[in-house]
Amino acid sequence: MTVDVALIGVGVMGDAVLTSLVSVVGADRVQVTDGRPEHGKERAAAHGVRWGGSNAETAKGAGVVVLAVKPKDVSAVLADIGPVLAADTVLVSIAAGIPTAFLETRLDQPVPVVRVMPNTPATIGQGVSVMSPGSHATGEHLDQVAGLLAGTGTVLRVPESDQDVVTAISGSGPAYVFYLIDALAEAGVLGGLSRATALELATRTVAGAGAMAAASEEHPVLLREKVSSPAGTTVAGVRALDEHGVRAGLVAAVEAARTRSIELGRTLAD
């Protein structure tokens, strides 16, 4: 892939995307900028990429422009880069809750827009990034973006109407898992383990179970049943989870996050 890529925003997620971009197209073809110049220059130097200085300077002439800024800053950035985008430039947004229509209506001309919801494990190459095309984006554009993001982990495609629930599951999901790890570790401490041992047990158990679920073709219910001997310890523990409404709580958490994602998109659109 020989396209020049501009990255606007080098925060935690932007930095993860930058690592992937460099691995795919090479550092010499990537230019970045950030609203915090000292931070942005430091990250540009760390990755060996060019520092753009301004949003317009960074985006001008790029084949792909990646917006990795906070949702509240998207309109201002689009005002900066709109006049310099070529008609065949692919605009990729990883700003949570921002619909492709919002981006398209704020540009000077029709350009292919791809909306992406990544998650924080992308920072170690174990993330999930979920893409949706705008009205001018084709399958070839999605293939191109998927290639650029390959270094962040798994890349999936869904209709844009599914992006709010994607945000609630994979976007916010790592926080739910960290919450679970913390709870398991706390239970271990209550049971008499040292905090360090309890945390390592909890962390590695969740990581191993997740890897097993990803590698297996069996439904998680079947995997759970293999751990659950009749009248055993696991059955007792799962019953306690059900009695305390843990499953219902997780479903409610996803629904609350989905609702908030919808609200963010509507607030910015207004």
VMD Tcl script that draws the C-alpha trace (Angstrom):
set ca {
  {0.00 0.00 0.00}
  {1.67 3.23 -1.18}
  {-0.91 5.85 -0.21}
  {0.13 8.82 1.94}
  {-1.80 8.92 5.21}
  {-2.58 11.86 7.50}
  {-3.46 11.28 11.15}
  {-5.11 14.10 13.06}
  {-4.97 13.40 16.78}
  {-2.33 11.29 18.54}
  {-4.04 10.41 21.80}
  {-4.19 6.87 23.18}
  {-6.26 5.49 20.32}
  {-4.59 7.67 17.70}
  {-1.22 6.37 18.80}
  {-2.44 2.77 18.41}
  {-3.68 3.57 14.91}
  {-0.36 5.27 14.14}
  {1.56 2.11 15.02}
  {-0.55 0.17 12.52}
  {-0.22 2.83 9.81}
  {3.56 2.84 10.06}
  {3.69 -0.95 9.82}
  {1.52 -0.93 6.68}
  {2.65 2.07 4.61}
  {5.96 3.04 6.22}
  {6.84 5.99 8.42}
  {7.87 8.15 5.45}
  {4.29 8.11 4.13}
  {2.61 9.18 7.38}
  {2.16 12.73 8.64}
  {0.52 13.67 11.94}
  {-0.70 16.63 13.89}
  {-2.30 17.09 17.29}
  {-3.96 19.89 19.25}
  {-1.15 19.54 21.81}
  {1.96 20.36 19.74}
  {4.54 19.20 22.28}
  {2.81 15.86 22.73}
  {2.21 15.47 18.99}
  {5.81 16.21 18.06}
  {7.02 13.75 20.69}
  {4.80 10.98 19.31}
  {5.77 11.82 15.72}
  {9.46 11.53 16.65}
  {8.86 8.28 18.54}
  {7.27 6.71 15.46}
  {9.62 8.36 12.96}
  {6.80 10.07 11.04}
  {6.46 13.62 9.80}
  {4.96 16.41 11.90}
  {2.37 18.39 9.94}
  {1.99 21.51 12.05}
  {-1.62 22.31 11.14}
  {-4.66 20.21 10.30}
  {-4.86 21.56 6.74}
  {-1.14 21.12 6.10}
  {-1.29 17.55 7.36}
  {-4.36 16.58 5.32}
  {-3.40 18.26 2.05}
  {-2.43 15.72 -0.60}
  {-3.09 12.69 1.60}
  {-4.86 9.68 0.12}
  {-6.33 8.80 3.52}
  {-7.07 11.14 6.42}
  {-7.78 9.63 9.84}
  {-9.64 11.74 12.41}
  {-8.68 10.59 15.90}
  {-9.99 13.58 17.86}
  {-12.68 13.97 20.49}
  {-16.25 14.19 19.14}
  {-16.59 17.81 20.25}
  {-13.59 18.78 18.12}
  {-14.69 17.11 14.89}
  {-16.58 20.10 13.43}
  {-13.62 22.44 13.87}
  {-11.22 19.94 12.29}
  {-13.55 19.41 9.32}
  {-13.69 23.17 8.78}
  {-9.88 23.17 8.63}
  {-9.40 20.25 6.28}
  {-12.53 20.42 4.10}
  {-11.06 22.89 1.57}
  {-7.90 20.80 1.00}
  {-9.38 17.31 0.67}
  {-9.26 15.81 -2.82}
  {-12.38 14.12 -4.18}
  {-10.72 10.71 -3.91}
  {-9.37 11.20 -0.39}
  {-10.75 8.63 2.05}
  {-11.81 10.19 5.36}
  {-11.74 7.80 8.32}
  {-13.29 8.84 11.63}
  {-12.78 7.03 14.94}
  {-14.73 9.66 16.90}
  {-17.37 7.89 18.99}
  {-21.01 8.57 18.13}
  {-20.34 10.69 15.02}
  {-22.44 9.48 12.04}
  {-20.98 9.52 8.55}
  {-23.78 11.87 7.46}
  {-22.54 14.43 10.00}
  {-19.09 14.30 8.42}
  {-20.33 14.35 4.83}
  {-22.53 17.42 5.27}
  {-19.61 19.42 6.65}
  {-17.23 18.81 3.77}
  {-16.86 20.95 0.66}
  {-17.36 18.03 -1.73}
  {-18.43 14.37 -1.70}
  {-15.61 12.17 -0.42}
  {-15.63 8.56 0.76}
  {-16.16 8.48 4.53}
  {-15.62 5.43 6.74}
  {-16.68 5.37 10.38}
  {-14.65 3.14 12.69}
  {-15.21 2.13 16.32}
  {-11.96 0.76 17.78}
  {-11.31 -0.23 21.38}
  {-8.40 0.20 23.76}
  {-6.83 -3.28 23.36}
  {-5.83 -1.94 19.94}
  {-2.91 -0.34 21.80}
  {-1.37 -3.83 22.13}
  {-2.58 -5.13 18.77}
  {-5.42 -7.12 20.35}
  {-8.32 -4.77 19.67}
  {-11.49 -4.89 17.62}
  {-12.19 -2.16 15.08}
  {-15.64 -2.12 13.49}
  {-16.15 -0.23 10.21}
  {-19.19 1.22 8.45}
  {-19.23 3.00 5.07}
  {-20.70 6.41 4.34}
  {-22.80 7.10 1.27}
  {-19.78 7.51 -1.06}
  {-17.60 4.71 0.33}
  {-17.28 1.43 -1.58}
  {-16.12 -2.06 -0.68}
  {-12.69 -1.15 -2.04}
  {-12.49 1.78 0.37}
  {-13.39 -0.54 3.26}
  {-10.71 -2.99 2.13}
  {-8.18 -0.17 2.10}
  {-9.11 1.00 5.60}
  {-9.11 -2.58 6.91}
  {-5.57 -2.98 5.61}
  {-4.43 0.20 7.32}
  {-5.94 -0.92 10.65}
  {-4.70 -4.52 10.49}
  {-2.04 -3.86 13.12}
  {-4.66 -2.91 15.72}
  {-6.21 -6.40 15.81}
  {-9.44 -7.73 14.32}
  {-11.33 -5.54 11.82}
  {-15.04 -6.16 11.23}
  {-17.75 -4.54 9.10}
  {-21.33 -3.73 10.09}
  {-24.12 -1.47 8.79}
  {-23.84 1.97 10.35}
  {-27.19 1.44 12.10}
  {-25.37 -1.11 14.30}
  {-22.56 1.22 15.36}
  {-24.22 2.42 18.59}
  {-24.54 -1.11 19.95}
  {-21.02 -1.89 18.69}
  {-19.83 1.10 20.73}
  {-21.64 -0.27 23.77}
  {-20.20 -3.79 23.44}
  {-16.67 -3.65 22.03}
  {-15.98 0.06 22.50}
  {-17.04 0.18 26.15}
  {-16.61 -3.55 26.74}
  {-13.00 -3.44 27.97}
  {-14.19 -1.32 30.91}
  {-16.72 -4.00 31.84}
  {-14.00 -6.65 31.69}
  {-11.65 -4.56 33.84}
  {-14.54 -4.16 36.28}
  {-14.92 -7.95 36.39}
  {-11.18 -8.48 36.90}
  {-11.19 -6.03 39.79}
  {-14.19 -7.79 41.38}
  {-12.59 -11.23 41.03}
  {-9.37 -9.95 42.55}
  {-11.23 -8.35 45.44}
  {-12.99 -11.63 46.11}
  {-9.63 -13.35 46.19}
  {-8.34 -10.88 48.77}
  {-11.45 -11.47 50.87}
  {-10.68 -15.17 50.65}
  {-7.21 -14.67 52.08}
  {-4.97 -14.27 49.02}
  {-2.43 -11.49 48.73}
  {-3.60 -8.67 46.50}
  {-0.85 -9.34 43.97}
  {-1.68 -13.05 43.71}
  {-5.42 -12.40 43.51}
  {-4.96 -9.84 40.75}
  {-2.69 -12.10 38.71}
  {-5.13 -14.99 39.04}
  {-8.06 -12.81 38.00}
  {-6.24 -11.17 35.09}
  {-4.80 -14.36 33.64}
  {-8.04 -16.27 34.10}
  {-10.03 -13.68 32.17}
  {-7.35 -13.48 29.47}
  {-7.19 -17.25 29.13}
  {-10.95 -17.71 29.08}
  {-11.30 -15.00 26.45}
  {-8.62 -16.58 24.28}
  {-10.29 -19.99 24.67}
  {-13.69 -18.59 23.66}
  {-12.13 -16.88 20.64}
  {-10.34 -20.04 19.55}
  {-13.30 -22.40 20.11}
  {-16.17 -23.00 17.73}
  {-18.42 -23.92 20.66}
  {-20.97 -21.55 22.17}
  {-19.88 -19.97 25.49}
  {-22.71 -21.81 27.24}
  {-21.17 -25.15 26.26}
  {-17.72 -23.99 27.37}
  {-19.22 -22.93 30.70}
  {-20.92 -26.30 31.14}
  {-17.58 -28.09 30.70}
  {-16.33 -26.27 33.81}
  {-19.52 -26.95 35.76}
  {-19.59 -30.35 37.44}
  {-22.99 -31.37 38.90}
  {-23.39 -30.01 42.44}
  {-19.85 -28.59 42.18}
  {-18.23 -25.30 43.07}
  {-18.72 -23.65 39.66}
  {-22.45 -24.42 39.57}
  {-22.80 -22.83 43.00}
  {-20.89 -19.76 41.84}
  {-22.90 -19.34 38.63}
  {-26.14 -19.66 40.60}
  {-24.95 -16.85 42.87}
  {-24.21 -14.69 39.81}
  {-27.74 -15.28 38.54}
  {-29.25 -14.56 41.95}
  {-27.41 -11.24 42.07}
  {-28.50 -10.29 38.54}
  {-25.03 -10.12 37.00}
  {-26.26 -11.12 33.52}
  {-29.09 -8.57 33.70}
  {-26.62 -5.95 34.91}
  {-24.34 -6.49 31.93}
  {-27.26 -6.29 29.51}
  {-28.39 -3.07 31.21}
  {-24.86 -1.64 30.97}
  {-24.72 -2.27 27.23}
  {-28.15 -0.73 26.75}
  {-27.19 2.36 28.77}
  {-23.99 2.78 26.75}
  {-25.88 2.34 23.46}
  {-28.43 4.97 24.50}
  {-25.64 7.38 25.42}
  {-23.93 6.83 22.06}
  {-27.17 7.70 20.29}
  {-27.54 10.81 22.44}
  {-24.00 11.96 21.63}
  {-24.66 11.66 17.91}
  {-27.93 13.59 18.16}
  {-26.43 16.33 20.34}
  {-23.61 16.98 17.88}
  {-25.96 16.84 14.90}
  {-28.12 19.54 16.51}
}
mol new
graphics top color blue
foreach p $ca { graphics top sphere $p radius 0.5 }
foreach p [lrange $ca 0 end-1] q [lrange $ca 1 end] { graphics top cylinder $p $q radius 0.2 }
display resetview
